[in-house]
Amino acid sequence: AQTVTQSQPEMSVQEAETVTLSCTYDTSESDYYLFWYKQPPSRQMILVIRQEAYKQQNATENRFSVNFQKAAKSFSLKISDSQLGDAAMYFCAYSSDNAGGTSYGKLTFGQGTILTVHP
Amino acid sequence: NAGVTQTPKFRILKIGQSMTLQCTQDMNHNYMYWYRQDPGMGLKLIYYSVGAGITDKGEVPNGYNVSRSTTEDFPLRLELAAPSQTSVYFCASRQHRVVYGYTFGSGTRLTVV
């Protein structure tokens, strides 16, 4: 079974600085997707960024970028120029793209990292 | 353009009571999911559906039931509520291709006392 591990329960960063959130995963599949979701106090799950495993290029969305190391099964999120509105719980998630597998299309989540942004 | 709508947003149940959490999506997605999120934890899959009339168990299905009579609706039934079911429940849906991601509802906070 796939597992996703976020080893940092909490992180903090100064406004305008850069922070990196860590995520590792375990899978035997070759076709999959990785996601970072943001959950602010409102509870809404907001997609921050996604990475397709077959793409070597790291995904980037404005101030958010990932460092995808497929061989190491690592998927970290870098937030540049941190803003107060970035404060939230961040979840790393995995989804198989193997239509023949039992995990196809289901999201497996890490435990989450609470990010605090200091003014 | 409502996306995924969950009702109610909050609910307090007494031990042994039953209730149904409603989930409706207007995006014509075949795939729908129910997750629960315990305090300080990630989301765990309860049940999922790949289309009307087809449902299957996820990681933590005990104490719950689902049905999928239409593409739009995917209600989650709690029978004989227990304190261990105190959690936040999320419904989600997605298009056929996983790459397009998932749309989540805003969640239902359930407390069983």
Interface residues (C-beta under 8 A of the other chain):
Chain A: V4 Q6 P9 Y33 F35 S42 R43 Q44 M45 L47 R50 E52 F91 S95 S96 D97 Y104 G105 K106 L107 T108 F109 G110 Q111 G112
Chain B: Y31 Y33 Y35 G40 M41 G42 L43 K44 L45 Y48 V50 G58 V88 F90 A92 R94 V98 V99 G101 Y102 F104 S106 G107 R109
